[in-house]
Amino acid sequence: MLYVLSGVLARIVSNSYLNVFQKFLTNNGSKPSVVNFYTYFGLSILSVFLIPFFEIELSSAILTNFAIMGLLGALGNYFIIKALSIGELSSIAPINSYKPVIATLVAFFYLKEIPSLYGIIGILLIIFGTYVLYDNNKYNKKAIFYRVLALIFSGSEAVFIKKIILLTNIPTSFALWALSGLIFSLLFVLYSKHKLAFPSMKYQGLLILSVAIMQYSTNFVFSKINVSYALALFQLSTLLSVFLGINIFKEKGLKRKIIASLIMISGALVIILS
């Protein structure tokens, strides 16, 4: 249990700071699709040190989940960066509390993980928290839309990551995740026709490191507990993201955002009781 809690803590901290680095990069003029590509490119290089690719025995099940995971992951990461490029970190971070809801629904159909009454109560709390967060209507609707899209894609992706872990192991699942994301993020760059100008070396390097820690710790926790439980625990990063947005980017509305975040986090944690 101590190792699981350590993995959750590593995931919480790294997830919050990677959003900060993503926002720094886009604030400096980097395109979301380019940041997305270089992130997966760096992660793919790191994954070479985790597992020799020639040892992976590919099956039709692995290839299917590989393709779906890559598409969902690249889309989710792209829209997160897109949302951060035009919206406040402290305003869009609490939306991440919906991820256990998405994962619970997908996991119900794909992994046969059945939610309970507590899960439904948790969902209602998260919805109520959203109402509190955006009650004054002073927010960037386009940024919220992009963040919701990212949530849907990344929440669904989590289920396929779990499936890859069940079919392989943690290092292999990380390598396959990075490679699949690289393939689809490259397709996005080619489609957008953005030039692959390398972003800030400092922030891009910190972003790659943060995402590597985030994803590896995520895969480790997924290997130990249910997807919906893990994602519920991860929502504790929401409070840290709110504080970082307020302190680093001088965003407003700390009290309301903290109250809304606490409500939504409580809803995510209630899902654990299911």
Beta strands, then each sheet from edge to edge (+ up, - down):
end
